[in-house]
Amino acid sequence: MIHEWIKLKTWRDNFWLRRDGTDTYRNLENDQRLRVNESVAGWEDHVRYVERIRNYRDKPIDVEIRRTFGGHVVFISRLNPTLHDY
């Protein structure tokens, strides 16, 4: 049996800019122009993984994978997984 956890893609979006010297923030998504005296204050990180299990034995196997993810997670599977949110 081989278990693989492969990172397919990473990206950032939903950038927020802060005007220097103030507490004013704006989202870059609606306005693509950068202004003078603004710095990046935050963004959202995204990572897409694929998990593969290959069984080279003659018998089927049962697999239980316990993995912890921090933050908000969108889990997509063609199988019928049991998800636990603690």
Residue frames as a rotation matrix with the C-alpha (Angstrom) as fourth column:
MET 1
0.583 0.812 0.000 0.00
0.812 -0.583 0.000 0.00
0.000 0.000 -1.000 0.00
ILE 2
-0.661 -0.727 0.186 1.21
0.730 -0.680 -0.063 3.50
0.173 0.094 0.980 -0.83
HIS 3
0.502 0.759 -0.414 -0.27
0.821 -0.569 -0.049 6.66
-0.272 -0.315 -0.909 0.68
GLU 4
-0.562 -0.674 0.479 0.50
0.793 -0.603 0.083 9.98
0.233 0.427 0.874 -1.02
TRP 5
0.494 0.583 -0.645 -0.35
0.671 -0.728 -0.144 13.53
-0.553 -0.361 -0.751 0.08
ILE 6
-0.391 -0.657 0.645 0.49
0.919 -0.245 0.308 15.80
-0.044 0.713 0.699 -2.85
LYS 7
-0.037 0.306 -0.951 0.30
0.216 -0.927 -0.307 19.60
-0.976 -0.217 -0.031 -2.94
LEU 8
0.143 0.195 0.970 -1.13
0.967 0.181 -0.179 20.60
-0.211 0.964 -0.162 -6.31
LYS 9
-0.079 -0.043 0.996 -1.41
0.544 -0.839 0.007 24.37
0.836 0.542 0.089 -6.08
THR 10
-0.135 0.077 -0.988 -1.00
0.899 -0.411 -0.154 27.31
-0.417 -0.909 -0.014 -3.69
TRP 11
-0.382 0.028 0.924 -2.30
0.579 -0.772 0.263 30.83
0.721 0.635 0.279 -4.21
ARG 12
-0.627 0.186 -0.757 -3.35
0.588 -0.524 -0.616 34.02
-0.511 -0.831 0.219 -2.44
ASP 13
-0.454 0.517 0.726 -6.30
0.513 -0.514 0.687 36.28
0.729 0.684 -0.032 -3.15
ASN 14
0.615 0.784 -0.080 -8.71
0.587 -0.388 0.710 38.71
0.526 -0.484 -0.699 -1.49
PHE 15
-0.445 -0.887 -0.121 -5.97
0.804 -0.336 -0.491 41.24
0.395 -0.315 0.863 -0.75
TRP 16
0.775 0.594 -0.215 -6.66
0.624 -0.664 0.413 44.05
0.102 -0.454 -0.885 1.73
LEU 17
-0.217 -0.837 0.502 -4.69
0.647 -0.509 -0.568 47.28
0.731 0.201 0.652 1.68
ARG 18
0.468 0.272 -0.841 -4.14
0.845 -0.418 0.335 49.75
-0.261 -0.867 -0.425 4.51
ARG 19
0.601 -0.240 0.762 -3.55
0.230 -0.861 -0.453 53.43
0.765 0.448 -0.462 3.93
ASP 20
-0.287 -0.832 -0.475 -0.38
0.779 0.085 -0.621 54.38
0.557 -0.548 0.624 5.85
GLY 21
-0.964 -0.189 0.187 -1.00
0.038 -0.793 -0.608 56.50
0.263 -0.579 0.772 8.93
THR 22
-0.286 0.929 0.235 -4.72
-0.937 -0.322 0.133 55.65
0.199 -0.183 0.963 9.15
ASP 23
-0.672 0.177 0.719 -6.96
-0.197 0.893 -0.405 52.77
-0.714 -0.414 -0.565 10.12
THR 24
0.333 0.771 -0.542 -8.64
-0.764 -0.116 -0.635 52.76
-0.552 0.626 0.551 6.72
TYR 25
-0.609 -0.452 0.651 -8.67
-0.034 0.835 0.549 49.44
-0.792 0.312 -0.524 4.83
ARG 26
0.270 0.713 -0.648 -9.95
-0.855 -0.132 -0.502 48.58
-0.443 0.689 0.574 1.38
ASN 27
0.310 -0.054 0.949 -10.28
0.186 0.982 -0.005 45.43
-0.932 0.178 0.314 -0.66
LEU 28
-0.565 -0.646 -0.514 -8.21
-0.411 -0.319 0.854 45.22
-0.716 0.693 -0.086 -3.83
GLU 29
-0.568 0.354 0.743 -10.78
0.612 0.786 0.093 43.00
-0.551 0.507 -0.663 -5.55
ASN 30
0.493 0.868 0.063 -13.08
0.719 -0.365 -0.591 45.87
-0.490 0.336 -0.804 -6.52
ASP 31
0.931 -0.243 -0.271 -10.37
-0.324 -0.893 -0.313 48.40
-0.166 0.379 -0.910 -7.42
GLN 32
0.756 -0.638 0.143 -7.26
0.652 0.719 -0.241 47.18
0.051 0.275 0.960 -9.25
ARG 33
0.408 -0.614 0.675 -5.33
0.034 -0.729 -0.684 50.47
0.912 0.302 -0.277 -8.84
LEU 34
0.185 -0.451 -0.873 -2.68
0.977 0.179 0.114 50.66
0.105 -0.874 0.474 -6.13
ARG 35
0.837 0.129 0.531 -2.31
0.109 -0.992 0.070 54.04
0.536 -0.001 -0.844 -4.50
VAL 36
-0.239 -0.942 0.237 0.72
-0.034 -0.235 -0.971 55.71
0.970 -0.241 0.024 -2.96
ASN 37
-0.649 -0.142 0.747 1.11
-0.709 -0.243 -0.662 55.21
0.275 -0.960 0.057 0.81
GLU 38
0.591 0.782 0.200 -0.77
-0.805 0.555 0.210 51.89
0.053 -0.285 0.957 0.91
SER 39
-0.644 -0.765 -0.015 0.61
-0.758 0.640 -0.122 48.60
0.103 -0.067 -0.992 2.11
VAL 40
-0.124 0.565 -0.816 -0.76
-0.213 0.788 0.578 45.06
0.969 0.246 0.023 2.04
ALA 41
-0.313 0.098 0.945 -2.52
-0.938 -0.187 -0.291 44.33
0.149 -0.977 0.150 5.35
GLY 42
-0.292 0.231 0.928 -3.94
-0.411 0.846 -0.340 40.85
-0.864 -0.480 -0.152 4.73
TRP 43
-0.326 0.203 -0.923 -5.00
-0.896 0.247 0.370 38.17
0.303 0.947 0.101 2.28
GLU 44
0.625 0.515 0.587 -6.45
-0.625 0.780 -0.018 34.67
-0.467 -0.356 0.810 2.09
ASP 45
-0.565 -0.815 -0.129 -4.14
-0.784 0.481 0.392 31.69
-0.258 0.323 -0.911 1.54
HIS 46
0.683 0.730 -0.017 -5.36
-0.687 0.634 -0.355 28.69
-0.249 0.254 0.935 -0.45
VAL 47
-0.597 -0.801 0.039 -3.77
-0.739 0.568 0.361 25.28
-0.311 0.187 -0.932 -0.91
ARG 48
0.585 0.748 -0.313 -5.12
-0.811 0.547 -0.208 22.44
0.016 0.375 0.927 -3.03
TYR 49
-0.519 -0.713 0.471 -4.01
-0.730 0.657 0.190 18.88
-0.444 -0.245 -0.862 -2.23
VAL 50
0.399 0.582 -0.709 -4.77
-0.723 0.675 0.148 15.46
0.564 0.454 0.690 -3.61
GLU 51
-0.191 -0.385 0.903 -4.55
-0.846 0.531 0.048 12.34
-0.498 -0.754 -0.427 -1.49
ARG 52
0.284 0.207 -0.936 -3.98
-0.773 0.627 -0.096 8.97
0.567 0.751 0.338 -3.13
ILE 53
-0.031 -0.272 0.962 -3.95
-0.714 0.680 0.169 5.49
-0.700 -0.681 -0.215 -1.70
ARG 54
0.133 -0.002 -0.991 -2.83
-0.860 0.498 -0.116 2.63
0.493 0.867 0.065 -3.90
ASN 55
0.330 0.061 0.942 -3.39
-0.665 0.723 0.186 -0.94
-0.670 -0.688 0.279 -2.79
TYR 56
-0.149 -0.479 -0.865 -1.16
-0.933 0.358 -0.038 -3.54
0.328 0.802 -0.500 -4.45
ARG 57
-0.809 -0.068 0.585 -2.52
-0.365 0.837 -0.408 -6.44
-0.461 -0.543 -0.701 -2.41
ASP 58
-0.841 0.522 -0.146 -5.14
0.206 0.556 0.805 -8.93
0.501 0.647 -0.575 -3.55
LYS 59
-0.172 0.793 -0.585 -7.46
0.982 0.181 -0.043 -8.07
0.072 -0.582 -0.810 -0.66
PRO 60
0.287 0.315 0.905 -9.28
0.256 -0.935 0.244 -4.77
0.923 0.162 -0.349 -0.17
ILE 61
-0.634 -0.538 -0.555 -8.15
0.707 -0.114 -0.698 -2.61
0.312 -0.835 0.453 2.74
ASP 62
0.673 0.736 -0.075 -9.95
0.683 -0.579 0.446 -0.28
0.285 -0.351 -0.892 5.14
VAL 63
-0.462 -0.845 0.269 -8.28
0.698 -0.533 -0.478 3.08
0.548 -0.033 0.836 5.61
GLU 64
0.748 0.575 -0.331 -8.78
0.661 -0.606 0.442 5.72
0.054 -0.550 -0.834 8.27
ILE 65
-0.301 -0.830 0.470 -6.89
0.721 -0.521 -0.457 8.98
0.624 0.201 0.755 7.88
ARG 66
0.636 0.417 -0.649 -6.80
0.751 -0.530 0.394 11.49
-0.180 -0.738 -0.650 10.73
ARG 67
-0.450 -0.735 0.508 -5.58
0.816 -0.569 -0.101 14.89
0.363 0.369 0.856 9.68
THR 68
0.205 0.459 -0.864 -6.01
0.764 -0.627 -0.152 18.27
-0.612 -0.629 -0.479 11.34
PHE 69
-0.269 -0.211 0.940 -6.55
0.797 -0.596 0.094 21.45
0.540 0.775 0.329 9.34
GLY 70
-0.509 0.058 -0.859 -6.49
0.615 -0.673 -0.410 24.93
-0.602 -0.737 0.307 10.82
GLY 71
-0.788 0.232 -0.571 -8.94
-0.410 -0.888 0.206 27.59
-0.460 0.396 0.795 9.68
HIS 72
0.300 0.945 -0.129 -11.77
-0.642 0.100 -0.761 27.21
-0.706 0.311 0.636 7.21
VAL 73
-0.781 -0.570 0.256 -11.58
-0.259 0.669 0.697 24.04
-0.568 0.478 -0.670 5.08
VAL 74
0.353 0.807 -0.473 -13.51
-0.893 0.140 -0.428 22.93
-0.279 0.574 0.770 2.01
PHE 75
-0.569 -0.511 0.644 -13.25
-0.373 0.858 0.353 19.15
-0.733 -0.040 -0.679 1.66
ILE 76
0.333 0.621 -0.710 -14.19
-0.930 0.091 -0.357 17.60
-0.157 0.779 0.607 -1.69
SER 77
-0.698 -0.525 0.486 -14.23
-0.452 0.850 0.270 13.84
-0.555 -0.031 -0.831 -2.30
ARG 78
-0.307 0.572 -0.761 -15.78
-0.790 0.292 0.539 11.44
0.531 0.766 0.363 -4.79
LEU 79
-0.714 0.025 -0.699 -15.99
0.315 0.904 -0.290 8.91
0.625 -0.427 -0.654 -1.98
ASN 80
0.453 0.870 0.194 -18.44
0.063 -0.248 0.967 8.96
0.889 -0.426 -0.167 0.92
PRO 81
-0.567 -0.796 -0.212 -16.17
0.277 0.057 -0.959 10.18
0.775 -0.603 0.188 3.76
THR 82
0.588 0.608 -0.534 -17.16
0.732 -0.119 0.671 10.72
0.344 -0.785 -0.515 7.37
LEU 83
-0.243 -0.657 0.714 -16.02
0.224 -0.754 -0.617 14.20
0.944 0.010 0.331 8.39
HIS 84
0.323 0.259 -0.910 -15.63
0.939 0.037 0.343 15.28
0.122 -0.965 -0.231 12.02
ASP 85
-0.009 -0.259 0.966 -15.64
0.156 -0.954 -0.255 18.97
0.988 0.148 0.049 12.94
TYR 86
0.153 -0.015 -0.988 -14.36
0.964 0.221 0.146 19.55
0.216 -0.975 0.048 16.48
